């Protein structure tokens, strides 16, 4: 049971040759096999072989030999990358995403590809072509989405680390439902090259981990400019662990009134208030404020994200790769049937809405207006950061819910993003931190939003709170790490 | 009276090293599907790059066409489904074209006219589809090849103006060095919008595509004007449609009726950040702009070249570039130009070559020109030498020696030859002295035959007359 130890401890054991990377991989593979949470779509069949090759190599960095799970919308050379869609059920990439290259450079082991909502569209994991992932805390509950499998496999301690992607909350929401730490970094902080696009101006890749420190460790190796992604930033990469443990007294915290309003479950609000009380007691300035335009974020997000998605998913036409219908008579029927068969309902719905908002005069009525409003919302956030270091609020309006709720209310998945998607629209970094449980013993997540490229400050406060709360976040009540 | 109004849209394929939004090689001539990478194939997860060379070429073109240059611009996605469009959208510039409000000056019947340019934008080309045996084959070499589209305002009023504009545009772009501008090979594509009206309001327009050569531009427009005239004069209405030029019928034929509101769902390309261009960058490009045809015309007039030669030399850019490298006095340059537009061009046309594919060198050619002007060789010898120079690149002195062309200007040598011929043709000498002018021509012919045409005819005639008058 080495994988339950902290990365630091594992690293020490590896260095002392007490354990080998292959031991870790064997353990991870066994964990995955034992579980029936449906967290993975594909297991890397070469993982053990790759680990054996590392066994005799010097341990050159803290993440050496650590197994990691990858969301299945991040392309991995020679390993099927499906986006949890029939459309890409047969798709084996010929290249690695930039983050995958970085992970391989650090001699980490990709253990497999995790389940998700189809093309990252959903917030419960239920839109997956491969059946939904279950919540490790209660298998009758959704794990959240779209990075369902990544949050689940870390929560259930199959692997210590995972990558997710976040367009409107897809890292933070499942992290909060599963009781793990998930970071949506600043837009452009991590290269998107190799992330199969949902909404290009919102998508980010981010780390999902058991604790704050390990999250920062993973961000350390993922961040940086990439010549293959022109939207990636040239901003200096920091040591994101450097402020962890530093005094937090001088941090100024803003709490948007909107984030603590009636729409949020009372139990969730109370937990956040408890944390705020701890901070106040510690001497931090905590102010309730208003952020203009926050209340427009859902329609705003729908117009922008779905507009972009309708274009981004046009390349899946059954001609070059992916699902091709066997039943066609001409080019139009080839397109129509391949897409009709290959995409699930939620994806089709979003492509249709997205096409609608960009069509003809609608582009002015919806899309261009949304771009203006997005700018206003961004300015509102920027104003807050002129006076405050961090913004705090719940990650979600409630805890993990029952399966099949979405199918009866297709707008539900959008309302799940109520508190998370404004952050994507503004491009800011935000972390979801577990802060406790509700009466059903379901995890509650709190969001810490930072200024651009200030992930280090987010980790500083998150780690402080983590340390104060000392929660046991192993669903089976194992060792805390 | 019905007046035609014409707008011209031209697509230019740029000859950059790499494609515009990928690092794939821009070489459409290679074997099919050999210059293709995962970006060109729109592989899941890939993102476009931006080739800065294309922005610079765009700025160059803007400067040559007197356009305002956008200092901040972005790209847009034009969405539609077609097998030749791998991403399902084309990256183009809809809202912030790199150039706006320019013009190109043409000369129509001795009068200058500014053809106004509405906008100039950068975009990517699609794959090439080849339809054969009921199948469609795709060549992705062309996917992502950079294009510049140049759109005029509806300010052209005859097929003649249209043709002059396209010719002048082609010439300008050729001298800019950004494209091969071969309309026959598709590196320049030309569409024309034509409408007729008897008042200030523009009439319903039709668009003509698939015009395969510059001369067809004029014919296609002429035919379309005539077609519309006939319809309007007989009380009919013009339907807004896309027509194509059929080069077998030499007429325009209907391709498709314009669907109302072709909906491309344009929106700003989120994968590429805004591009900014500084005043300094523009100035630097401006200072390094190659010499363009209008400027060349003045330069050549000042040298004293005749209008025909100016036209010919500008029309042949390889020869023009060679000519510009010559360091000779003006009178020698005139001779050089005559040789280049005469013997050299004839040789190139005959062998289907361009000058840069031959072995001729500037300094060697300069020597030849000097020898010719100094009458050390004859025109006929010069012609022969040029052919050898083009073939082998041999030094002019070596060719003269090999051919035994030396000393030909020595009067004594020539006179010896003349005397020999006169002795052999006493009858003709007598005829000449009896006033038969034809005899002189005959004797000249004999001398030239004896010397294989290696002598300067005017010099021979002068010396022959001297000998005969003795």
Contacts between the chains, C-beta under 8 A, distances in Angstrom:
chain1	res1	chain2	res2	distance
A	74	B	45	7.6
A	75	B	44	6.5
A	75	B	45	4.5
A	81	B	44	7.3
A	81	B	45	7.9
A	83	B	44	7.7
A	88	B	44	6.9
A	91	B	44	7.0
A	93	B	43	7.6
A	93	B	44	7.3
A	93	B	45	7.4
A	94	B	38	7.0
A	94	B	43	7.8
A	95	B	38	6.0
A	95	B	43	7.4
A	97	B	45	6.1
A	192	B	47	6.5
A	193	B	45	6.9
A	193	B	46	7.1
A	193	B	47	5.5
A	194	B	45	4.3
A	194	B	46	7.7
A	195	B	45	5.9
A	196	B	44	4.5
A	196	B	45	4.9
A	197	B	45	7.3
A	197	B	271	7.8
A	199	B	270	7.8
A	200	B	270	3.9
A	200	B	271	5.1
A	201	B	270	3.9
A	227	B	49	7.6
A	228	B	46	7.9
A	228	B	47	6.3
A	228	B	49	7.2
A	229	B	47	5.2
A	230	B	47	6.8
A	230	B	48	7.3
A	230	B	49	6.4
A	230	B	50	6.3
A	230	B	271	6.8
A	230	B	272	5.4
A	230	B	273	5.7
A	231	B	47	7.6
A	231	B	270	7.5
A	231	B	271	6.4
A	231	B	272	7.6
A	231	B	273	6.1
A	307	B	267	6.0
A	308	B	267	7.6
A	308	B	270	5.9
A	310	B	79	7.6
A	310	B	265	7.3
A	311	B	77	5.5
A	311	B	79	5.3
A	311	B	88	7.0
A	311	B	89	5.4
A	311	B	265	7.1
A	311	B	267	7.2
A	313	B	88	7.9
A	314	B	79	6.3
A	314	B	81	6.8
A	314	B	87	6.7
A	314	B	88	2.4
A	314	B	89	6.0
A	315	B	42	4.4
A	315	B	44	7.1
A	315	B	86	6.7
A	315	B	87	5.1
A	315	B	88	5.0
A	316	B	44	7.8
A	317	B	81	6.5
A	317	B	88	6.4
A	319	B	83	6.0
A	320	B	41	5.8
A	320	B	42	6.8
A	320	B	43	8.0
A	320	B	86	6.3
A	321	B	43	7.4
A	321	B	44	7.3
A	322	B	44	8.0
A	331	B	83	6.1
A	331	B	136	7.9
A	335	B	81	5.6
A	355	B	265	6.4
A	358	B	79	7.4
A	358	B	265	3.8
A	358	B	266	7.6
A	358	B	267	5.6
A	359	B	263	5.3
A	359	B	265	5.8
A	360	B	261	5.7
A	360	B	263	5.4
A	363	B	265	7.1
A	363	B	266	6.8
A	363	B	267	6.8
A	367	B	267	5.9
A	371	B	268	7.7
